[in-house]
Amino acid sequence: MAPSSVQEPAQVPASRGRILLVEDDPDAALFATHILTRRGGFEVTHTSDPATALALAAEQSWDLALTDLDLPIMSGLEMLGALRQMLPGLPIVLCTATPRDEWPASADDCGPDAILEKPVHADNLLDTLSAVISGGLVWDN
């Protein structure tokens, strides 16, 4: 019998959770994906398109959604509202480069589990998302 050409997958550490990343800035997306996968042990799926993100949210299981506040076509707040309606228990973290005093009035009240201000430091990103996923962080606006 000929040797099999199928290789067994390498042992991969168990994921700490699945994160849906919605970010239109390629550099920010690359940074977040790298930190969350390599240092955090999370499985990350990235899209820059809000419609694609909503389709992914409907089709798959997620532990957390991380979305930029300023997205094309649909704002991060609209994304948050759509995700909340579709998946009420999904933890959602907003991320923004907009200074806090320029946030839309509804940003604090729309129900994010946390808001991160860019530039986000790697440790803060990991600590915040880990705490939100574990239920240990309560957003205090």
Beta strands, then each sheet from edge to edge (+ up, - down):
strand 1: 18-22
strand 2: 43-47
strand 3: 64-68
strand 4: 92-96
strand 5: 114-117
sheet 1: 2+ 1+ 3+ 4+ 5+
end
